[in-house]
Amino acid sequence: MDCVEDGTVKWKTVIENFYPDLKEAVEIAQKELEEITIEDEVTDVICEECGRNLVVKYGPHGKFLACPGFPECRNTKPFFEKIGVDCPKCGGDLVMKMSRKGRRYFGCMNFPECDFMTWQKPSVKKCPRCGGLMLEKGSKLVCMDEKCGYVETKPKED
């Protein structure tokens, strides 16, 4: 590629030499690989329209919940990944969500009744000083209550 940049070798020559090997490797891979099927993961969430358990599907924008009775039942819901931390406002589950611009944030599963939201990932560990929610900020755990101000180093995960 440096020679192409210098102008001593034409880029078409490089492609002509590279392409036959690539084409052969792709053909071999297509013959040897078997078709991959992703099984639907059944959840405990019940479809309001037909009563079946919703399944996790994979779409171009990530996971979502859908009724296995498609096309008769077209019920779908967003899939929210629970993080195992309770909401400090209402006690519901906190889940990871994505903003319209693709930025990750954490909010209460009971939205819109509960409006709790944070950009930093909440920790399961509670603040030893005030008992409040701790947030992960880089390599530290920081109390969400700025008046408390408690900070500690995050334990290393194995």
GULOSE-926273 format. One record per residue (C-alpha): x, y, z; residue number from 1. Coordinates in steps of 0.001 Angstrom, whole numbers. Example, Ala and Ser with C-alpha at 12.3 -4.5 7.8 and 13.67 -1.06 7.14 Angstrom:
% GULOSE-926273
+---------+---------+---------+-----+
!      xx !      yy !      zz ! seq !
+---------+---------+---------+-----+
!   12300 !   -4500 !    7800 !   1 !
!   13670 !   -1060 !    7140 !   2 !
+---------+---------+---------+-----+
END
This chain:
% GULOSE-926273
+---------+---------+---------+-----+
!      xx !      yy !      zz ! seq !
+---------+---------+---------+-----+
!       0 !       0 !       0 !   1 !
!    2962 !    2320 !     605 !   2 !
!    4060 !    1722 !   -2975 !   3 !
!     583 !    2702 !   -4205 !   4 !
!     834 !    5890 !   -2165 !   5 !
!    4283 !    6613 !   -3584 !   6 !
!    3003 !    5986 !   -7117 !   7 !
!    5486 !    3185 !   -7894 !   8 !
!    2748 !     509 !   -8104 !   9 !
!    -724 !     955 !   -9608 !  10 !
!   -3605 !     191 !   -7255 !  11 !
!   -5327 !   -1973 !   -9885 !  12 !
!   -2302 !   -4300 !   -9904 !  13 !
!   -2537 !   -4725 !   -6129 !  14 !
!   -6251 !   -5550 !   -6376 !  15 !
!   -5691 !   -8003 !   -9266 !  16 !
!   -3100 !   -9869 !   -7165 !  17 !
!   -5207 !   -9823 !   -3978 !  18 !
!   -8698 !  -10622 !   -5309 !  19 !
!   -8268 !  -14274 !   -6455 !  20 !
!   -7114 !  -15363 !   -2964 !  21 !
!   -9949 !  -13450 !   -1321 !  22 !
!  -12540 !  -14899 !   -3704 !  23 !
!  -11314 !  -18460 !   -3050 !  24 !
!  -11405 !  -17940 !     732 !  25 !
!  -14962 !  -16561 !     583 !  26 !
!  -16159 !  -19512 !   -1539 !  27 !
!  -14622 !  -22026 !     879 !  28 !
!  -16187 !  -20247 !    3852 !  29 !
!  -19615 !  -20262 !    2197 !  30 !
!  -19381 !  -24022 !    1581 !  31 !
!  -18092 !  -24924 !    5052 !  32 !
!  -20223 !  -22679 !    7228 !  33 !
!  -23675 !  -23882 !    8092 !  34 !
!  -26576 !  -21509 !    8411 !  35 !
!  -26803 !  -19942 !   11859 !  36 !
!  -30229 !  -19667 !   13438 !  37 !
!  -30831 !  -17591 !   16529 !  38 !
!  -33461 !  -19181 !   18748 !  39 !
!  -36016 !  -16846 !   20277 !  40 !
!  -35585 !  -16359 !   24036 !  41 !
!  -38949 !  -16761 !   25787 !  42 !
!  -39648 !  -14200 !   28527 !  43 !
!  -42124 !  -14077 !   31407 !  44 !
!  -43806 !  -10981 !   29911 !  45 !
!  -47339 !  -11805 !   28745 !  46 !
!  -48807 !  -10403 !   25517 !  47 !
!  -51815 !   -8187 !   26353 !  48 !
!  -53496 !   -9027 !   23051 !  49 !
!  -53331 !  -12843 !   22874 !  50 !
!  -51923 !  -14090 !   26223 !  51 !
!  -48756 !  -15770 !   24902 !  52 !
!  -45317 !  -15205 !   26425 !  53 !
!  -43375 !  -12574 !   24476 !  54 !
!  -40003 !  -13546 !   22989 !  55 !
!  -36784 !  -11569 !   22506 !  56 !
!  -36146 !  -10748 !   18850 !  57 !
!  -33122 !   -9105 !   17237 !  58 !
!  -33672 !   -6176 !   14900 !  59 !
!  -31464 !   -3601 !   13188 !  60 !
!  -31665 !   -1334 !   16263 !  61 !
!  -31081 !   -4047 !   18866 !  62 !
!  -33312 !   -6338 !   20915 !  63 !
!  -37072 !   -5978 !   21261 !  64 !
!  -39971 !   -8039 !   22613 !  65 !
!  -42435 !   -9494 !   20132 !  66 !
!  -45365 !  -11884 !   20186 !  67 !
!  -44540 !  -15341 !   18787 !  68 !
!  -48009 !  -15347 !   17215 !  69 !
!  -46873 !  -13109 !   14333 !  70 !
!  -48529 !  -12380 !   11830 !  71 !
!  -51873 !  -12931 !   13628 !  72 !
!  -50688 !  -10899 !   16623 !  73 !
!  -48380 !   -7950 !   15902 !  74 !
!  -47788 !   -6832 !   19504 !  75 !
!  -44236 !   -5568 !   20194 !  76 !
!  -42546 !   -3794 !   23100 !  77 !
!  -39104 !   -2344 !   23711 !  78 !
!  -36628 !   -4652 !   25467 !  79 !
!  -35027 !   -3141 !   28544 !  80 !
!  -32046 !   -4797 !   30196 !  81 !
!  -32446 !   -4828 !   33995 !  82 !
!  -29242 !   -3953 !   35858 !  83 !
!  -30192 !   -5382 !   39269 !  84 !
!  -30508 !   -2041 !   41079 !  85 !
!  -33695 !    -620 !   42611 !  86 !
!  -34922 !    2863 !   41747 !  87 !
!  -34188 !    5311 !   44603 !  88 !
!  -37474 !    7175 !   43960 !  89 !
!  -40089 !    4409 !   43644 !  90 !
!  -38294 !    1089 !   44281 !  91 !
!  -38886 !    -245 !   40751 !  92 !
!  -36201 !   -1853 !   38610 !  93 !
!  -33600 !     339 !   36922 !  94 !
!  -32979 !    -531 !   33283 !  95 !
!  -30462 !     449 !   30628 !  96 !
!  -31968 !    2503 !   27794 !  97 !
!  -30693 !    4281 !   24693 !  98 !
!  -31327 !    7916 !   23853 !  99 !
!  -32433 !    8988 !   20388 ! 100 !
!  -28809 !    9792 !   19594 ! 101 !
!  -27637 !    6336 !   20707 ! 102 !
!  -26226 !    7350 !   24091 ! 103 !
!  -26665 !    4881 !   26979 ! 104 !
!  -28538 !    5978 !   30105 ! 105 !
!  -30271 !    4367 !   33061 ! 106 !
!  -33878 !    4969 !   34008 ! 107 !
!  -36762 !    3539 !   35986 ! 108 !
!  -38870 !     759 !   34470 ! 109 !
!  -41986 !    2571 !   35772 ! 110 !
!  -41548 !    5533 !   33410 ! 111 !
!  -43598 !    7803 !   32931 ! 112 !
!  -44986 !    7425 !   36504 ! 113 !
!  -41402 !    7654 !   37829 ! 114 !
!  -38985 !   10049 !   36125 ! 115 !
!  -35684 !    8853 !   37675 ! 116 !
!  -32782 !    8913 !   35187 ! 117 !
!  -28971 !    9036 !   35280 ! 118 !
!  -26219 !    8938 !   32671 ! 119 !
!  -23802 !    7057 !   34972 ! 120 !
!  -24335 !    3370 !   35729 ! 121 !
!  -25810 !    2841 !   39210 ! 122 !
!  -24023 !     384 !   41487 ! 123 !
!  -25626 !   -2313 !   43617 ! 124 !
!  -23553 !   -1043 !   46546 ! 125 !
!  -25210 !    1623 !   48698 ! 126 !
!  -23374 !    4637 !   50099 ! 127 !
!  -21931 !    3705 !   53529 ! 128 !
!  -22265 !    7319 !   54729 ! 129 !
!  -25853 !    8215 !   53737 ! 130 !
!  -27316 !    4960 !   52339 ! 131 !
!  -27954 !    6575 !   48941 ! 132 !
!  -27344 !    5288 !   45443 ! 133 !
!  -23724 !    4969 !   44292 ! 134 !
!  -22804 !    5705 !   40648 ! 135 !
!  -19892 !    4276 !   38656 ! 136 !
!  -17689 !    7073 !   37311 ! 137 !
!  -14616 !    5601 !   35663 ! 138 !
!  -12675 !    3661 !   38307 ! 139 !
!  -14589 !    5207 !   41222 ! 140 !
!  -17921 !    4817 !   42971 ! 141 !
!  -19482 !    8184 !   43791 ! 142 !
!  -22515 !    8887 !   45973 ! 143 !
!  -25360 !   10307 !   43909 ! 144 !
!  -26128 !   12841 !   46651 ! 145 !
!  -23676 !   15694 !   45995 ! 146 !
!  -24145 !   16970 !   49578 ! 147 !
!  -22831 !   13643 !   50897 ! 148 !
!  -19810 !   13637 !   48574 ! 149 !
!  -18646 !   10106 !   49435 ! 150 !
!  -16158 !    8634 !   46899 ! 151 !
!  -14351 !    5281 !   46870 ! 152 !
!  -12290 !    3254 !   44425 ! 153 !
!  -14326 !     703 !   42503 ! 154 !
!  -13326 !   -2897 !   43353 ! 155 !
!  -11689 !   -4744 !   40459 ! 156 !
!  -13873 !   -7380 !   38796 ! 157 !
!  -12381 !  -10827 !   38228 ! 158 !
+---------+---------+---------+-----+
END
